[in-house]
Amino acid sequence: MRIMKIVAVAVVFCTLNVGHAHAQMAGDHGVPDSLREALHRGLDRAQSYLLENLTPDGSWESNPGISALAATAILQKAGTSPDQQVPRVRTTLDYLAGLSKPDGGIYVRDVPHYVTAVSIVALANSGSSKYESVIGKARDYLAEQVVDEGEGYNVEDKFYGGIGYGSDLRPDMSNLEMGMRALKEAALPDDHEIWDKAIRFIERTQNFSETNDQEWAADDGGFVYYPGFTYAESGGTASYGSMTYAGLLSYSYANVTKDDDRVQAALRWIRENYTVDENPGMSQKTVYYYYLVFAKALQTFGDDTIVDSDGRSHNWREDLGRKLMELQYPEGYWVNATDPDYMQDNKVLVTAFTMMAINHLLGN
Amino acid sequence: MAMNRVFSLVAGFTMMALAVGGVLAQGSESLNDELRGEVKAAIDRGLGYLRWSQAEDGSWGANLGLTAMALQAFTDSHRGYIEADGPFIRRPLAYLRQSQSEIGAFVPGDTSRLLDAAMIRFALGLFEDPAGASPEVDKAYLRMGLVSQDQFKESPDVFELVALLLAEGLDGELDPYVRELSVLALARLQNPSNDWGFVRTLDSGEVSADATAMGLFALLLSGVSESDVRVQRAIAWLGSRYALTRKDAIESAGFYRYGFALANAFHLLGRTSLDDDQGNAHYWRNDLSRILADSQEYDGRWTGQGEEAEADLASTFATLAPELIYNNPIR
């Protein structure tokens, strides 16, 4: 493992140095052309790795969730078009569509909400009318899973407006972010009542007492996993990185704008905890998921640069891009073998997350 | 909080069993990671089904006993669901509390709803301080019923006896007179002409695996030690007719109750295996986990035979049993 890491770093440095020699110029968003080129090459290697591991039935590892994420990563690959990419994952898209259940969900058995959400995103990114019917049913299914009056919850319930995996009966911010993203991709109208319901849940996961009515709410602007619970290493109800970026993204899906106090509070936390070296508050746990929501959220809300709490200005695209190139293995994948509890030791899953992060930082 | 209560309750009974002679078995077999993952997923699916099948009023089938047990399945799970988690917990609690008030208004001496009272007391005890939270149906009421109920004296039911003992022993102590009475009742239900297996009631006549497992559980709850001949014979009966590795066993009436009772009894004994007539050791934790994972239906329910054709009942037993295994891993 250690040898592979050294090789990976060496390859990346060689790549960057070569690029450095002929392309010191800053490209779009201040990302040097050399880095941009390296990122595209990294995406090529990652795509090759994924496609080498695609099985004949269209799945990766017979896992619909991982398959949907990998397909999305390929479909969104920066610098490509759907015409180029859809044929590469056609079998995956058909595999996912084939999992559509009478209730409209797309899943095999476990974590049905999550799998339906990521499948919607994959199918929608194909741009193919072939899947419209499946997407429409899945959208209705997913919207139905948001906990509200239909399940006996009322607006005072701390979980009101949330959505969970479908295994744990408690909603959480991570699933809400993915679910809302799917509903957005499936063109749920902006005036649908679900967005307002979701805002209640988002508010109740944010350490921002001006809008969070839970007793524990602090005021750093960051987010926890679900109301009253955090995975942050410091415990209590401490904010941490991946959920804060997920929360920020969720506000955007719910049509909350950048000038809103809740968004500004989250951006303040981000400035004060800016890093691409870890998932702040959780060290290396779920760090690749952190990279994904980091890139997606900052692409959506952020400026090209983030000024941290010490007044230093960071081009987040450049910082993240260099970090991800440093972490890629020569075979094209990314992995965090030290984090099996969160499946970050799964190369396909982590590579899909990372490809999507790069796609976002490159502007896709 | 609820999880801690359950653990302390089980721990209390375990200590009670050990104090009267039980010895933790040395042999053990832990679940491998894959099966442990399957068990966890099966529990989640089982709870998902139970949530789906829950009636609008929070009950399951307007049945107090079943509602109490199903609620326990949620609170005992690795998720440790509590009231704040939503109406799927709040509603059954309200249903039980309302029923408790109604039962509490009964004329003293009316023990016709003794079992309901016991089940409610046990379920609410998972959420509340058992010493002070059940004023309408208190321990004295249960004890009075247990001692005076003619039906119980004349025609004891081993399943009802387990419920009463669980409710009676919520605070970890069993009244000596209650213990004596329950042991006497169990003696009448253990059949010497059929290898000392148990019948459910005197009227039922047939020795069965689920009644024998429940009988063993009840003996242990009553403080009878592992070295006692009645316990030894019940263990031997269950070993010689061990069914957790037989795929056709799920076609037997009461199979899921059998699994539930066997798991509880052997957990109290601290034994991870039991021997069949040939001396082969059977590791019930693995076997029960495997057969439950394999027999679960697609939507998370289990459906059995007899009373367990009612999926809510089968699913409640089949969720509670693996929870015990999952929450108490062998290190």
Chai-1 contact restraints between the chains, C-beta under 6 A:
chainA,res_idxA,chainB,res_idxB,connection_type,confidence,min_distance_angstrom,max_distance_angstrom,comment,restraint_id
A,D110,B,A41,contact,1.0,0.0,6.0,A-B,restraint_1
A,G152,B,P87,contact,1.0,0.0,6.0,A-B,restraint_2
A,Y153,B,G86,contact,1.0,0.0,6.0,A-B,restraint_3
A,F159,B,G86,contact,1.0,0.0,6.0,A-B,restraint_4
A,S167,B,D44,contact,1.0,0.0,6.0,A-B,restraint_5
A,D168,B,R79,contact,1.0,0.0,6.0,A-B,restraint_6
A,R170,B,D85,contact,1.0,0.0,6.0,A-B,restraint_7
